[in-house]
Amino acid sequence: GMSTCAHCGRAKEEGQAELKRCARCQVVSYCGTECQRAAWKEHKRFCREALDLQQVQGRVELAHGVQDWEGVLFWEPKMEELLTAAPDDVKRGRILDQFAIAHFVKRNYTKAA
């Protein structure tokens, strides 16, 4: 994961506690509450609720279902981002499953159309 504090830039030293990720967006990390508080004024402008996999998968399936190809082009890369950002193999496996499901659904819709 991220190994430098998004506010002060300090790198995580060997044997020190992991940096804490922003719970809301999961994108940036901080060495502690003080740095997180100090960074919030700037950070809140681009901090967005992290969509979880289920939500993104739902949007991919919906877009395929109604043949909203712009939607597909928008949400599928996000699904891939979730895939590459997954910190552990369990989550990565789950995302691959979801991908398979989404694409299986797409083929079914295509046949039915």
Phi, psi and chi 1 to 4 in degrees:
 res  aa     phi    psi   chi1   chi2   chi3   chi4
   1 GLY       - -166.8      -      -      -      -
   2 MET   -66.7  129.1  -63.1  -88.6 -143.4      -
   3 SER  -116.0   12.5   48.4      -      -      -
   4 THR  -128.6  146.1   58.3      -      -      -
   5 CYS   -69.7  130.0  174.4      -      -      -
   6 ALA   -69.6  -13.7      -      -      -      -
   7 HIS   -98.8  -58.8 -179.8   64.9      -      -
   8 CYS   -97.2   -9.9   70.3      -      -      -
   9 GLY    79.8    2.2      -      -      -      -
  10 ARG   -65.6  134.6 -176.0 -178.2   71.2   76.2
  11 ALA   -84.9  149.8      -      -      -      -
  12 LYS   -68.6  124.7  174.3 -177.7  133.9   41.4
  13 GLU   -84.3  157.6  -50.0  -75.9  -36.6      -
  14 GLU   -55.1  131.8 -157.7   57.3   44.4      -
  15 GLY    80.8   -3.3      -      -      -      -
  16 GLN   -89.7  163.6  -84.0 -178.0  -23.6      -
  17 ALA   -62.1  150.6      -      -      -      -
  18 GLU   -60.9  149.4  -75.3  -64.3  -38.3      -
  19 LEU   -68.8  151.6  -62.0  176.3      -      -
  20 LYS   -93.4  128.8  -52.5 -121.6 -175.3  -52.0
  21 ARG   -77.7  151.0  -89.9  174.5 -166.2  -91.1
  22 CYS   -62.8  120.9  171.1      -      -      -
  23 ALA   -65.4  -25.7      -      -      -      -
  24 ARG   -79.5  -51.4 -171.0  160.8  172.5 -115.2
  25 CYS  -103.2  -18.9   70.3      -      -      -
  26 GLN    63.9   16.2  -56.9  -77.0  -42.9      -
  27 VAL   -97.3  -43.7  172.4      -      -      -
  28 VAL  -107.7  159.1  -67.0      -      -      -
  29 SER  -127.3  153.4  -57.9      -      -      -
  30 TYR  -133.6  154.0  -59.2  100.9      -      -
  31 CYS   -78.0  -16.5   47.1      -      -      -
  32 GLY  -175.5 -179.8      -      -      -      -
  33 THR   -59.7  -39.6  -44.2      -      -      -
  34 GLU   -60.9  -47.6  -81.3  157.6   44.8      -
  35 CYS   -64.1  -39.4  -83.3      -      -      -
  36 GLN   -63.2  -43.9 -174.7  166.0    8.7      -
  37 ARG   -62.9  -44.3  -80.4 -155.5 -166.8  110.8
  38 ALA   -63.6  -32.1      -      -      -      -
  39 ALA   -85.9  -14.7      -      -      -      -
  40 TRP   -58.4  -40.7  177.4 -117.4      -      -
  41 LYS   -54.9  -44.5 -151.0  174.4  117.0 -170.1
  42 GLU   -76.5  -45.4  -78.1  -62.1  -56.7      -
  43 HIS   -64.3  -33.9  177.2   59.4      -      -
  44 LYS   -63.2  -19.8   72.4  177.5  172.7 -164.2
  45 ARG   -67.9  -29.7  -66.5 -171.7  -50.8  174.8
  46 PHE  -120.9    9.2   63.5   88.7      -      -
  47 CYS   -79.4  121.7  179.8      -      -      -
  48 ARG  -125.2  148.2  -64.5  -81.4  176.0  -83.9
  49 GLU   -53.1  129.6 -158.9   90.8   26.5      -
  50 ALA   -75.8  122.8      -      -      -      -
  51 LEU   -73.8  133.7  -79.0  177.5      -      -
  52 ASP   -83.8  171.9   72.5    6.9      -      -
  53 LEU   -58.1  -42.7 -173.6   58.8      -      -
  54 GLN   -58.7  -43.1 -119.4   82.1   39.7      -
  55 GLN   -65.0  -43.9  -68.5  168.4  -56.9      -
  56 VAL   -66.9  -42.6  171.0      -      -      -
  57 GLN   -61.3  -40.9 -173.8 -152.3  -15.2      -
  58 GLY   -59.6  -39.9      -      -      -      -
  59 ARG   -70.0  -37.1  -75.8  171.2  167.6   84.3
  60 VAL   -63.4  -46.8  168.3      -      -      -
  61 GLU   -62.8  -43.7  -75.6  179.9   14.8      -
  62 LEU   -60.8  -45.8 -179.1   68.6      -      -
  63 ALA   -60.4  -43.3      -      -      -      -
  64 HIS   -63.1  -42.3  -80.5  -55.8      -      -
  65 GLY   -60.2  -40.7      -      -      -      -
  66 VAL   -98.3    9.7  -62.2      -      -      -
  67 GLN    54.1   44.0  -59.5 -161.7  -24.9      -
  68 ASP   -92.0   87.0  164.9   16.1      -      -
  69 TRP   -69.1  -28.2  -54.0  123.7      -      -
  70 GLU   -63.8  -42.4  -96.5  178.2   52.7      -
  71 GLY   -61.6  -41.5      -      -      -      -
  72 VAL   -60.6  -46.7  170.4      -      -      -
  73 LEU   -63.7  -28.1  -72.4  173.1      -      -
  74 PHE   -79.7  -44.7  179.5   79.6      -      -
  75 TRP   -87.2  -29.9  -72.2  107.8      -      -
  76 GLU   -62.6  -41.5  -76.5 -151.1  -24.3      -
  77 PRO   -61.3  -32.9  -23.1   32.6      -      -
  78 LYS   -66.1  -36.3  -64.6 -149.8  174.8  -31.9
  79 MET   -64.5  -39.9 -140.6  160.5  142.5      -
  80 GLU   -66.8  -37.0  -73.6 -178.2   47.2      -
  81 GLU   -60.1  -45.1  -87.6  168.6   40.3      -
  82 LEU   -59.8  -39.2  -76.4  174.2      -      -
  83 LEU   -61.0  -48.6  172.9   64.2      -      -
  84 THR   -75.0  -25.6   50.6      -      -      -
  85 ALA   -84.8   -9.2      -      -      -      -
  86 ALA   -58.5  123.8      -      -      -      -
  87 PRO   -75.5  -20.4   25.7  -30.7      -      -
  88 ASP  -136.6  163.6   52.3   24.7      -      -
  89 ASP   -65.5  -32.4  -63.6  -28.2      -      -
  90 VAL   -60.3  -51.1  179.1      -      -      -
  91 LYS   -64.2  -40.2 -159.2  157.2  142.1 -157.9
  92 ARG   -62.1  -41.5 -162.5  168.3  -75.9  128.9
  93 GLY   -63.5  -39.2      -      -      -      -
  94 ARG   -65.1  -38.8 -150.5  178.5  117.3 -139.2
  95 ILE   -68.5  -39.2  -67.2  170.7      -      -
  96 LEU   -61.6  -40.1  -77.4  168.8      -      -
  97 ASP   -59.0  -46.3  -70.5  -14.7      -      -
  98 GLN   -62.7  -38.2  -57.1  -71.2    8.0      -
  99 PHE   -61.2  -46.4 -116.1  131.6      -      -
 100 ALA   -59.8  -43.3      -      -      -      -
 101 ILE   -62.2  -48.5  -69.1  163.9      -      -
 102 ALA   -59.4  -40.0      -      -      -      -
 103 HIS   -77.1  -31.1  -75.9  -86.1      -      -
 104 PHE   -63.9  -45.8  176.1   70.1      -      -
 105 VAL   -58.4  -43.2  166.8      -      -      -
 106 LYS   -59.1  -44.8  174.0  172.6   71.4  175.0
 107 ARG   -63.0  -38.9  -80.5 -162.0  -66.6  -80.9
 108 ASN   -63.5  -43.7  -76.2   -8.0      -      -
 109 TYR   -61.1  -41.9  -81.6  128.4      -      -
 110 THR   -63.0  -42.5  -48.0      -      -      -
 111 LYS   -63.3  -41.4  -96.5 -174.9 -112.1  150.4
 112 ALA   -69.9  -26.3      -      -      -      -
 113 ALA   -68.6      -      -      -      -      -
